[in-house]
Amino acid sequence: MTIVRWNPWQDLNTLQRQLNQLFEEDMLPSTLLERSLTKVPPAELQETAEAIHLKLELPGIDAKDIDLQVTDKAVYISGERKSEAKGAVRSEFHYGKFQRVIPLPARIQNTNVKAEYKDGILNLALPKAEAEKNKVVKINLESVG
């Protein structure tokens, strides 16, 4: 029987090679990736005393392809990014339809919403409803006894 010296680096090299094979493009069919990953536009929400400011990243989408609806409690956005590349060899862009509902932390006046769409960023200024604004109310205290 021959004695073989153990080399821990050899085991790490084997593990690295196996991980690389696992993540190669051919190992993961694109249909599996399409079903498992939901594509929604990333959002940024900022709240002030007067309003809620919402930003959404929508690169490469025309304003006419965006459907935006606002209730007093949430923002609903849907749309479609259409592919312009014909016969692309490889594309990591996300094309197709998307939709997202963003619940708001306070009630808003949905009739006074201001929207601006520039350079692929949708900015919404959502003014808070009067009942939601932080109002300072003076309370009179009466001394008992």
DSSP file with accessible surface (Angstrom, degrees, kcal/mol):
  #  RESIDUE AA STRUCTURE BP1 BP2  ACC     N-H-->O    O-->H-N    N-H-->O    O-->H-N    TCO  KAPPA ALPHA  PHI   PSI    X-CA   Y-CA   Z-CA
    1    1 A M              0   0  230      0, 0.0     2,-0.4     0, 0.0     0, 0.0   0.000 360.0 360.0 360.0 134.6    0.0    0.0    0.0
    2    2 A T        -     0   0  123      1,-0.0     2,-0.5     2,-0.0     0, 0.0  -0.726 360.0-132.9 -95.6 137.0    1.3    3.4   -1.0
    3    3 A I        -     0   0  161     -2,-0.4     2,-0.5     2,-0.0    -1,-0.0  -0.776  20.3-161.6 -90.0 127.2    1.1    6.3    1.4
    4    4 A V        -     0   0  126     -2,-0.5     2,-0.3     0, 0.0    -2,-0.0  -0.936  17.2-127.6-112.1 129.2   -0.2    9.5   -0.3
    5    5 A R        -     0   0  230     -2,-0.5     2,-0.3     1,-0.1    -2,-0.0  -0.577  25.6-121.9 -77.1 133.4    0.3   12.8    1.4
    6    6 A W        -     0   0  181     -2,-0.3    -1,-0.1     1,-0.0     0, 0.0  -0.564  22.6-164.7 -79.5 132.9   -2.9   14.9    1.8
    7    7 A N    >>  -     0   0   77     -2,-0.3     4,-1.1     1,-0.1     3,-0.8  -0.926   8.3-165.9-120.0 105.6   -2.9   18.3    0.2
    8    8 A P  H 3> S+     0   0   53      0, 0.0     4,-1.7     0, 0.0     5,-0.1   0.821  88.0  61.6 -62.6 -28.5   -5.7   20.6    1.5
    9    9 A W  H 3> S+     0   0  177      1,-0.2     4,-2.3     2,-0.2     5,-0.2   0.854  97.4  58.2 -66.7 -31.9   -5.1   23.0   -1.4
   10   10 A Q  H <> S+     0   0   95     -3,-0.8     4,-2.1     1,-0.2    -1,-0.2   0.913 105.0  50.1 -64.5 -39.5   -6.0   20.3   -3.9
   11   11 A D  H  X S+     0   0   87     -4,-1.1     4,-2.3     1,-0.2    -1,-0.2   0.900 110.5  49.8 -65.4 -39.8   -9.4   19.9   -2.2
   12   12 A L  H  X S+     0   0   92     -4,-1.7     4,-2.7     2,-0.2    -1,-0.2   0.900 109.1  51.9 -66.4 -39.1  -10.0   23.7   -2.4
   13   13 A N  H  X S+     0   0   91     -4,-2.3     4,-2.2     2,-0.2    -2,-0.2   0.912 110.1  49.1 -62.4 -40.9   -9.1   23.7   -6.1
   14   14 A T  H  X S+     0   0   41     -4,-2.1     4,-2.3     2,-0.2    -2,-0.2   0.928 111.5  48.9 -64.4 -44.5  -11.6   20.9   -6.7
   15   15 A L  H  X S+     0   0   87     -4,-2.3     4,-2.4     2,-0.2    -2,-0.2   0.925 110.7  50.9 -61.8 -43.3  -14.3   22.7   -4.8
   16   16 A Q  H  X S+     0   0  102     -4,-2.7     4,-2.3     1,-0.2    -1,-0.2   0.922 110.0  49.6 -60.8 -43.5  -13.6   25.9   -6.7
   17   17 A R  H  X S+     0   0  124     -4,-2.2     4,-2.1     1,-0.2    -1,-0.2   0.924 110.6  50.2 -63.2 -41.3  -13.8   24.1  -10.1
   18   18 A Q  H  X S+     0   0  113     -4,-2.3     4,-1.9     1,-0.2    -1,-0.2   0.901 110.5  49.5 -66.4 -39.6  -17.1   22.5   -9.1
   19   19 A L  H  X S+     0   0   74     -4,-2.4     4,-1.7     2,-0.2    -1,-0.2   0.903 109.1  52.3 -65.6 -41.2  -18.6   25.9   -8.1
   20   20 A N  H  < S+     0   0   85     -4,-2.3     4,-0.4     1,-0.2    -2,-0.2   0.915 109.6  49.3 -60.3 -41.6  -17.5   27.5  -11.3
   21   21 A Q  H >< S+     0   0  103     -4,-2.1     3,-0.9     1,-0.2    -1,-0.2   0.889 107.1  56.2 -64.9 -37.6  -19.2   24.7  -13.3
   22   22 A L  H 3< S+     0   0   90     -4,-1.9    -1,-0.2     1,-0.2    -2,-0.2   0.885 111.0  43.0 -62.2 -38.2  -22.4   25.1  -11.2
   23   23 A F  T 3< S+     0   0  145     -4,-1.7    -1,-0.2    -5,-0.1    -2,-0.2   0.348  83.3 121.4 -96.2   7.2  -22.7   28.8  -12.1
   24   24 A E  S X> S-     0   0  103     -3,-0.9     3,-1.2    -4,-0.4     4,-0.8  -0.400  74.1-116.7 -66.7 150.0  -21.9   28.5  -15.8
   25   25 A E  G >4 S+     0   0  125      1,-0.3     3,-0.7     2,-0.2    -1,-0.1   0.848 112.2  58.3 -58.1 -37.3  -24.6   29.8  -18.1
   26   26 A D  G 34 S+     0   0  148      1,-0.2    -1,-0.3     3,-0.1    -4,-0.1   0.770  99.8  58.3 -67.5 -24.1  -25.2   26.4  -19.7
   27   27 A M  G <4 S+     0   0  108     -3,-1.2    -1,-0.2    -6,-0.2    -2,-0.2   0.778 103.7  54.1 -77.0 -27.5  -26.0   24.9  -16.3
   28   28 A L  S << S-     0   0   63     -4,-0.8    -1,-0.2    -3,-0.7     5,-0.1  -0.895  84.1-139.4-111.8 106.6  -28.9   27.2  -15.6
   29   29 A P    >>  -     0   0   70      0, 0.0     4,-1.6     0, 0.0     3,-0.6  -0.334  15.8-127.2 -63.6 143.5  -31.5   27.4  -18.3
   30   30 A S  H 3> S+     0   0   84      1,-0.2     4,-2.6     2,-0.2     5,-0.2   0.820 107.6  61.1 -63.6 -29.8  -32.8   30.9  -19.0
   31   31 A T  H 3> S+     0   0   82      2,-0.2     4,-1.9     1,-0.2    -1,-0.2   0.892 102.8  51.7 -65.9 -34.2  -36.4   29.8  -18.6
   32   32 A L  H <> S+     0   0   79     -3,-0.6     4,-1.8     1,-0.2    -1,-0.2   0.931 111.4  46.9 -65.8 -42.9  -35.7   28.8  -15.0
   33   33 A L  H  X S+     0   0   71     -4,-1.6     4,-1.8     1,-0.2    -2,-0.2   0.909 109.5  54.3 -65.1 -40.2  -34.1   32.2  -14.3
   34   34 A E  H  < S+     0   0  116     -4,-2.6    -1,-0.2     1,-0.2    -2,-0.2   0.896 112.1  43.7 -61.6 -40.1  -37.1   33.9  -15.9
   35   35 A R  H  < S+     0   0  190     -4,-1.9    -1,-0.2     1,-0.2    -2,-0.2   0.847 115.6  46.8 -75.1 -32.4  -39.6   32.2  -13.7
   36   36 A S  H  < S+     0   0   75     -4,-1.8     2,-0.6    -5,-0.2    -2,-0.2   0.733 103.2  64.9 -87.1 -22.2  -37.7   32.5  -10.5
   37   37 A L     <  -     0   0   96     -4,-1.8     2,-0.5    -5,-0.2    -1,-0.1  -0.902  67.2-155.6-108.7 118.8  -36.7   36.2  -10.7
   38   38 A T        -     0   0  121     -2,-0.6     2,-0.8    60,-0.0    -3,-0.1  -0.778  13.3-143.1 -89.8 129.5  -39.4   38.8  -10.6
   39   39 A K        +     0   0   52     -2,-0.5    60,-0.4    58,-0.2    -2,-0.0  -0.839  31.9 159.0 -98.8 111.1  -38.4   42.1  -12.2
   40   40 A V        -     0   0   65     -2,-0.8    60,-0.1    58,-0.1     3,-0.0  -0.957  46.4-101.2-126.4 148.2  -39.7   45.1  -10.4
   41   41 A P        -     0   0    9      0, 0.0    17,-0.1     0, 0.0     2,-0.1  -0.492  41.9-114.1 -68.3 135.0  -38.4   48.6  -10.6
   42   42 A P        -     0   0   70      0, 0.0    15,-2.1     0, 0.0     2,-0.3  -0.417  36.7-156.2 -67.9 146.7  -36.3   49.6   -7.6
   43   43 A A  E     -A   56   0A  43     13,-0.2     2,-0.4    -2,-0.1    13,-0.2  -0.882  16.9-159.0-127.4 155.3  -37.9   52.3   -5.4
   44   44 A E  E     -A   55   0A 116     11,-2.3    11,-2.5    -2,-0.3     2,-0.4  -0.996  13.8-165.3-133.8 126.3  -36.7   54.9   -2.9
   45   45 A L  E     +A   54   0A  77     -2,-0.4     2,-0.4     9,-0.2     9,-0.2  -0.949   8.3 178.3-119.0 130.8  -39.2   56.3   -0.4
   46   46 A Q  E     -A   53   0A 119      7,-2.6     7,-3.6    -2,-0.4     2,-0.5  -0.999  11.4-156.6-133.1 132.0  -38.6   59.5    1.7
   47   47 A E  E     +A   52   0A  95     -2,-0.4     2,-0.2     5,-0.2     5,-0.2  -0.911  13.4 174.2-113.6 132.9  -41.1   60.9    4.1
   48   48 A T        -     0   0   54      3,-3.1    -2,-0.0    -2,-0.5     0, 0.0  -0.681  49.5 -95.0-118.5-179.4  -41.2   64.6    5.3
   49   49 A A  S    S+     0   0   52     -2,-0.2    85,-0.5     1,-0.2     3,-0.1   0.832 123.4  33.6 -66.6 -29.8  -43.8   66.3    7.4
   50   50 A E  S    S-     0   0  113      1,-0.2    78,-2.4    83,-0.1     2,-0.3   0.737 124.9  -0.4 -98.3 -28.8  -45.6   67.6    4.3
   51   51 A A  E     - B   0 127A  12     76,-0.3    -3,-3.1    57,-0.1     2,-0.5  -0.952  57.6-114.5-154.7 171.0  -45.3   64.9    1.7
   52   52 A I  E     -AB  47 126A   0     74,-2.6    74,-3.0    -2,-0.3     2,-0.5  -0.969  27.9-154.0-114.7 130.9  -44.0   61.5    0.7
   53   53 A H  E     -AB  46 125A  73     -7,-3.6    -7,-2.6    -2,-0.5     2,-0.4  -0.938  12.0-172.7-111.0 125.1  -41.4   61.5   -2.1
   54   54 A L  E     -AB  45 124A   1     70,-2.3    70,-3.1    -2,-0.5     2,-0.4  -0.966   4.9-170.9-121.7 130.3  -41.1   58.3   -4.2
   55   55 A K  E     -AB  44 123A  98    -11,-2.5   -11,-2.3    -2,-0.4     2,-0.4  -0.969   3.4-171.7-119.1 139.0  -38.4   57.6   -6.8
   56   56 A L  E     -AB  43 122A   2     66,-2.1    66,-2.7    -2,-0.4     2,-0.6  -0.995  21.0-133.0-130.1 136.2  -38.5   54.7   -9.2
   57   57 A E  E     + B   0 121A 107    -15,-2.1    64,-0.2    -2,-0.4    63,-0.1  -0.789  34.3 160.4 -88.0 119.2  -35.8   53.5  -11.6
   58   58 A L    >   -     0   0    3     62,-3.7     3,-1.2    -2,-0.6    62,-0.1  -0.466  16.1-177.1-134.6  61.4  -37.3   52.9  -15.0
   59   59 A P  T 3   +     0   0   72      0, 0.0     3,-0.1     0, 0.0    61,-0.1  -0.339  67.1  10.3 -68.2 140.5  -34.4   52.9  -17.5
   60   60 A G  T 3  S+     0   0   53      1,-0.2     2,-0.5    21,-0.0    22,-0.3   0.636  96.0 122.6  74.1  15.5  -35.1   52.5  -21.2
   61   61 A I    <   -     0   0   14     -3,-1.2    -1,-0.2    20,-0.1     2,-0.2  -0.931  58.4-130.9-114.1 130.9  -38.9   52.8  -20.8
   62   62 A D    >   -     0   0   93     -2,-0.5     3,-1.7    18,-0.3    18,-0.2  -0.504  21.5-121.2 -74.6 147.9  -41.0   55.4  -22.7
   63   63 A A  G >  S+     0   0   66      1,-0.3     3,-1.6     2,-0.2    -1,-0.1   0.844 112.7  61.4 -58.5 -32.8  -43.4   57.5  -20.6
   64   64 A K  G 3  S+     0   0  156      1,-0.3    -1,-0.3     3,-0.0    -2,-0.0   0.723  98.6  57.8 -69.4 -16.5  -46.3   56.2  -22.8
   65   65 A D  G <  S+     0   0   34     -3,-1.7    15,-1.0    15,-0.1     2,-0.5   0.284  90.6  90.5 -94.4   9.3  -45.5   52.6  -21.7
   66   66 A I  E <   -D   79   0B  32     -3,-1.6     2,-0.6    13,-0.2    13,-0.2  -0.921  57.0-163.2-111.0 129.2  -46.0   53.4  -18.0
   67   67 A D  E     -D   78   0B  69     11,-3.5    11,-2.2    -2,-0.5     2,-0.5  -0.958  14.4-176.4-109.3 118.4  -49.3   53.0  -16.2
   68   68 A L  E     +D   77   0B  56     -2,-0.6     2,-0.4     9,-0.2     9,-0.2  -0.971   6.7 174.1-122.1 123.9  -49.3   54.9  -12.9
   69   69 A Q  E     -D   76   0B 103      7,-2.9     7,-3.4    -2,-0.5     2,-0.4  -0.995   9.4-164.8-130.7 138.0  -52.3   54.9  -10.5
   70   70 A V  E     -D   75   0B  31     -2,-0.4     5,-0.2     5,-0.2     2,-0.2  -0.983   7.0-179.9-128.4 126.3  -52.3   56.4   -7.0
   71   71 A T        -     0   0   71      3,-2.8    37,-0.1    -2,-0.4    -2,-0.0  -0.536  49.6 -95.2-104.8-177.6  -54.8   55.8   -4.2
   72   72 A D  S    S+     0   0   55     -2,-0.2    36,-1.6     1,-0.2    57,-0.1   0.652 124.1  31.8 -74.5  -9.4  -54.7   57.4   -0.8
   73   73 A K  S    S+     0   0  116      1,-0.2    31,-3.0    34,-0.2     2,-0.3   0.541 122.3  19.1-121.4 -13.2  -52.8   54.4    0.6
   74   74 A A  E     - E   0 103B  21     29,-0.3    -3,-2.8    34,-0.1     2,-0.4  -0.988  57.1-128.4-157.1 162.0  -50.6   53.0   -2.3
   75   75 A V  E     -DE  70 102B   0     27,-2.2    27,-3.1    -2,-0.3     2,-0.5  -0.977  21.1-162.4-116.9 128.6  -49.0   53.6   -5.7
   76   76 A Y  E     +DE  69 101B  64     -7,-3.4    -7,-2.9    -2,-0.4     2,-0.4  -0.954  12.9 176.5-111.8 126.3  -49.5   51.1   -8.4
   77   77 A I  E     +DE  68 100B   0     23,-2.8    23,-2.7    -2,-0.5     2,-0.3  -0.994   5.4 161.7-132.8 136.7  -47.2   51.1  -11.4
   78   78 A S  E     +DE  67  99B  19    -11,-2.2   -11,-3.5    -2,-0.4     2,-0.3  -0.966  10.1 132.6-145.3 161.0  -47.0   48.8  -14.4
   79   79 A G  E     -DE  66  98B  14     19,-2.0    19,-2.3    -2,-0.3     2,-0.4  -0.979  39.9-104.2 178.8-168.8  -45.4   49.0  -17.8
   80   80 A E  E     - E   0  97B  70    -15,-1.0     2,-0.6    -2,-0.3   -18,-0.3  -0.988   9.2-150.8-148.6 133.2  -43.4   47.3  -20.4
   81   81 A R  E     - E   0  96B  51     15,-2.2    15,-2.8    -2,-0.4     2,-0.3  -0.937  25.6-149.0-102.9 117.2  -39.8   47.6  -21.6
   82   82 A K        -     0   0  106     -2,-0.6     2,-0.3   -22,-0.3    -2,-0.0  -0.681  13.9-117.2 -92.8 141.0  -39.7   46.6  -25.2
   83   83 A S        +     0   0   54     -2,-0.3    -1,-0.1     1,-0.1    12,-0.0  -0.540  27.3 178.3 -77.1 133.1  -36.6   45.0  -26.7
   84   84 A E        +     0   0  168     -2,-0.3     2,-0.4     2,-0.0    -1,-0.1   0.552  54.6  97.9-103.8 -17.7  -34.9   47.0  -29.5
   85   85 A A        -     0   0   44      2,-0.0     2,-0.6     3,-0.0     3,-0.3  -0.620  57.9-160.5 -79.7 124.6  -32.1   44.5  -30.0
   86   86 A K  S    S-     0   0  179     -2,-0.4    -2,-0.0     1,-0.2    -1,-0.0  -0.925  74.9  -4.5-105.8 121.2  -32.7   42.2  -33.0
   87   87 A G  S    S-     0   0   80     -2,-0.6    -1,-0.2     1,-0.2     2,-0.1   0.835  83.3-178.4  70.3  34.0  -30.7   39.0  -33.0
   88   88 A A        -     0   0   56     -3,-0.3    -1,-0.2     1,-0.1     3,-0.2  -0.410  24.1-148.7 -66.5 139.5  -28.6   39.8  -29.9
   89   89 A V  S    S-     0   0  152      1,-0.3     2,-0.3    -2,-0.1    -1,-0.1   0.905  81.3  -0.1 -74.6 -42.2  -26.1   37.2  -29.0
   90   90 A R        +     0   0  154     -3,-0.0     2,-0.4     0, 0.0    -1,-0.3  -0.987  66.2 178.0-150.3 136.1  -26.3   37.9  -25.3
   91   91 A S        -     0   0   60     -2,-0.3    -3,-0.0    -3,-0.2     0, 0.0  -0.992  18.0-176.7-142.0 132.7  -28.3   40.4  -23.3
   92   92 A E        +     0   0  139     -2,-0.4     2,-0.1     2,-0.1    -1,-0.1   0.278  55.2 113.6-106.5   6.0  -28.5   40.9  -19.5
   93   93 A F        -     0   0  126      1,-0.1     2,-0.6     0, 0.0    -2,-0.1  -0.443  69.0-124.2 -74.0 153.1  -31.2   43.6  -19.9
   94   94 A H        +     0   0  102     -2,-0.1     2,-0.3     2,-0.0    -2,-0.1  -0.898  34.1 179.0-102.7 116.4  -34.7   42.8  -18.5
   95   95 A Y        +     0   0   74     -2,-0.6     2,-0.2   -15,-0.1   -13,-0.2  -0.780  33.4  51.8-111.4 159.3  -37.4   43.2  -21.1
   96   96 A G  E    S-E   81   0B  27    -15,-2.8   -15,-2.2    -2,-0.3     2,-0.2  -0.646  86.7 -28.4 115.4-170.7  -41.1   42.6  -20.8
   97   97 A K  E     +E   80   0B 169    -17,-0.2     2,-0.3    -2,-0.2   -17,-0.2  -0.471  52.1 179.2 -84.8 151.6  -43.9   43.6  -18.5
   98   98 A F  E     -E   79   0B  26    -19,-2.3   -19,-2.0    -2,-0.2     2,-0.3  -0.958   6.9-175.2-143.5 160.5  -43.6   44.5  -14.9
   99   99 A Q  E     +E   78   0B 125    -60,-0.4     2,-0.3    -2,-0.3   -21,-0.2  -0.975   3.3 177.5-155.5 151.1  -45.9   45.7  -12.1
  100  100 A R  E     -E   77   0B  78    -23,-2.7   -23,-2.8    -2,-0.3     2,-0.5  -0.976  17.2-153.9-156.0 141.2  -45.5   46.8   -8.6
  101  101 A V  E     -E   76   0B  90     -2,-0.3   -25,-0.2   -25,-0.2    -2,-0.0  -0.983  13.3-165.3-116.7 125.5  -47.7   48.1   -5.7
  102  102 A I  E     -E   75   0B  12    -27,-3.1   -27,-2.2    -2,-0.5     2,-0.1  -0.933  12.4-144.0-114.2 109.7  -45.9   50.3   -3.2
  103  103 A P  E     -E   74   0B  98      0, 0.0   -29,-0.3     0, 0.0   -30,-0.0  -0.478  18.4-132.5 -70.3 143.0  -47.8   50.8    0.1
  104  104 A L        -     0   0   22    -31,-3.0     4,-0.0    -2,-0.1   -59,-0.0  -0.747   6.2-134.1 -99.4 146.3  -47.4   54.3    1.5
  105  105 A P  S    S+     0   0   73      0, 0.0     2,-0.3     0, 0.0    -1,-0.1   0.616  89.3  21.8 -74.9 -11.2  -46.6   54.9    5.2
  106  106 A A  S    S-     0   0   10    -34,-0.1     2,-0.1   -33,-0.1   -54,-0.0  -0.977  92.1 -90.2-149.1 158.9  -49.3   57.7    5.5
  107  107 A R        -     0   0  100     -2,-0.3    22,-1.9    22,-0.1     2,-0.3  -0.468  46.4-163.0 -70.3 145.0  -52.5   58.7    3.7
  108  108 A I  B     -F  128   0C   5    -36,-1.6     2,-1.1    20,-0.3    20,-0.3  -0.794  30.2-107.4-125.3 167.8  -52.0   61.1    0.8
  109  109 A Q    >   -     0   0   46     18,-3.1     3,-1.8    -2,-0.3   -37,-0.1  -0.807  34.1-171.4 -91.5  95.2  -54.1   63.5   -1.2
  110  110 A N  G >  S+     0   0   74     -2,-1.1     3,-0.5     1,-0.3    -1,-0.2   0.613  78.1  64.7 -71.7  -6.7  -54.1   61.5   -4.4
  111  111 A T  G 3  S+     0   0  120      1,-0.2    -1,-0.3    -3,-0.1    -2,-0.0   0.600 102.5  48.9 -86.8 -10.6  -55.6   64.4   -6.4
  112  112 A N  G <  S+     0   0   85     -3,-1.8    -1,-0.2    15,-0.2     2,-0.2   0.047  76.7 139.0-116.1  25.2  -52.6   66.6   -5.9
  113  113 A V    <   -     0   0   40     -3,-0.5     2,-0.5    13,-0.1    13,-0.2  -0.495  37.9-153.7 -74.2 137.2  -49.8   64.2   -6.9
  114  114 A K  E     -C  125   0A 158     11,-2.1    11,-2.9    -2,-0.2     2,-0.4  -0.949  12.6-170.7-112.3 132.5  -46.9   65.7   -8.9
  115  115 A A  E     -C  124   0A  65     -2,-0.5     2,-0.4     9,-0.2     9,-0.2  -0.963  10.1-179.1-126.5 141.0  -44.9   63.5  -11.3
  116  116 A E  E     -C  123   0A 112      7,-2.3     7,-3.4    -2,-0.4     2,-0.5  -0.994   6.9-166.4-138.3 131.2  -41.8   64.0  -13.2
  117  117 A Y  E     +C  122   0A  70     -2,-0.4     2,-0.3     5,-0.2     5,-0.2  -0.961  24.4 151.0-121.2 111.9  -40.1   61.5  -15.5
  118  118 A K  E >   -C  121   0A 127      3,-2.3     3,-1.9    -2,-0.5    -2,-0.1  -0.991  63.2  -6.7-146.1 133.8  -36.5   62.3  -16.6
  119  119 A D  T 3  S-     0   0  148     -2,-0.3     3,-0.1     1,-0.3    -1,-0.1   0.826 127.5 -53.5  54.1  37.0  -33.5   60.2  -17.5
  120  120 A G  T 3  S+     0   0   13      1,-0.2   -62,-3.7   -59,-0.1     2,-0.5   0.568 114.6 113.1  79.7   7.2  -35.2   57.0  -16.5
  121  121 A I  E <   -BC  57 118A  55     -3,-1.9    -3,-2.3   -64,-0.2     2,-0.6  -0.963  52.9-154.8-116.0 124.5  -36.1   58.2  -13.0
  122  122 A L  E     -BC  56 117A  10    -66,-2.7   -66,-2.1    -2,-0.5     2,-0.5  -0.878  11.5-165.4 -97.7 120.2  -39.8   58.7  -12.1
  123  123 A N  E     -BC  55 116A  45     -7,-3.4    -7,-2.3    -2,-0.6     2,-0.4  -0.943   4.3-171.9-108.1 125.8  -40.2   61.2   -9.2
  124  124 A L  E     -BC  54 115A   4    -70,-3.1   -70,-2.3    -2,-0.5     2,-0.6  -0.964  12.5-161.0-118.3 130.7  -43.5   61.4   -7.4
  125  125 A A  E     -BC  53 114A  32    -11,-2.9   -11,-2.1    -2,-0.4   -72,-0.2  -0.955  13.4-172.5-107.4 112.1  -44.4   64.1   -4.8
  126  126 A L  E     -B   52   0A   0    -74,-3.0   -74,-2.6    -2,-0.6   -13,-0.1  -0.870  14.0-145.6-111.1  97.6  -47.3   62.7   -2.8
  127  127 A P  E     -B   51   0A  29      0, 0.0   -18,-3.1     0, 0.0   -76,-0.3  -0.406  22.3-115.6 -67.0 138.2  -48.7   65.4   -0.5
  128  128 A K  B     -F  108   0C   6    -78,-2.4   -20,-0.3   -20,-0.3     5,-0.1  -0.371  30.0-103.3 -71.6 150.2  -50.0   64.1    2.8
  129  129 A A    >>  -     0   0   22    -22,-1.9     3,-1.5   -57,-0.1     4,-1.0  -0.379  34.8-110.1 -67.2 151.2  -53.7   64.3    3.7
  130  130 A E  G >4 S+     0   0   98      1,-0.3     3,-0.6     2,-0.2    -1,-0.1   0.867 118.6  55.7 -53.8 -39.7  -54.5   67.1    6.2
  131  131 A A  G 34 S+     0   0   98      1,-0.2    -1,-0.3     3,-0.0     4,-0.1   0.765 107.3  51.1 -66.5 -23.0  -55.3   64.5    8.9
  132  132 A E  G <4 S+     0   0   70     -3,-1.5    -1,-0.2   -25,-0.1    -2,-0.2   0.650  85.2 101.8 -90.0 -17.7  -51.8   62.9    8.5
  133  133 A K  S << S-     0   0   43     -4,-1.0     2,-1.0    -3,-0.6   -83,-0.1  -0.423  84.7-108.8 -69.0 144.1  -49.7   66.1    8.8
  134  134 A N        -     0   0  136    -85,-0.5     2,-0.4    -2,-0.1    -1,-0.1  -0.623  44.8-176.6 -76.3 105.1  -48.1   66.6   12.1
  135  135 A K        -     0   0  134     -2,-1.0     2,-0.6    -4,-0.1    -5,-0.0  -0.846  23.2-132.6-104.3 141.6  -50.0   69.4   13.6
  136  136 A V        -     0   0  148     -2,-0.4     2,-0.5     2,-0.0    -2,-0.0  -0.835  25.3-170.2 -93.6 124.9  -49.1   70.9   16.9
  137  137 A V        -     0   0  104     -2,-0.6     2,-0.5     2,-0.0    -2,-0.0  -0.966  18.5-133.3-120.1 128.6  -52.1   71.3   19.1
  138  138 A K        -     0   0  175     -2,-0.5     2,-0.5     2,-0.0    -2,-0.0  -0.676  20.2-156.9 -81.9 129.8  -52.1   73.3   22.4
  139  139 A I        -     0   0  118     -2,-0.5     2,-0.5     2,-0.0    -2,-0.0  -0.924   7.5-141.5-110.4 125.2  -53.7   71.4   25.2
  140  140 A N        -     0   0  135     -2,-0.5     2,-0.5     2,-0.0    -2,-0.0  -0.748  15.9-152.7 -85.8 126.8  -55.1   73.3   28.2
  141  141 A L        -     0   0  162     -2,-0.5     2,-0.5     2,-0.0    -2,-0.0  -0.853   2.2-153.8-101.8 135.3  -54.5   71.5   31.5
  142  142 A E        -     0   0  176     -2,-0.5     2,-0.4     2,-0.0    -2,-0.0  -0.898  18.0-125.6-107.7 137.3  -56.8   72.1   34.4
  143  143 A S        -     0   0  122     -2,-0.5     2,-0.5     1,-0.0    -2,-0.0  -0.646  21.0-143.1 -81.5 133.7  -55.6   71.6   37.9
  144  144 A V              0   0  141     -2,-0.4    -1,-0.0     1,-0.2    -2,-0.0  -0.875 360.0 360.0-103.1 125.9  -57.7   69.2   40.0
  145  145 A G              0   0  119     -2,-0.5    -1,-0.2     0, 0.0    -2,-0.0   0.815 360.0 360.0  63.8 360.0  -58.2   69.9   43.7
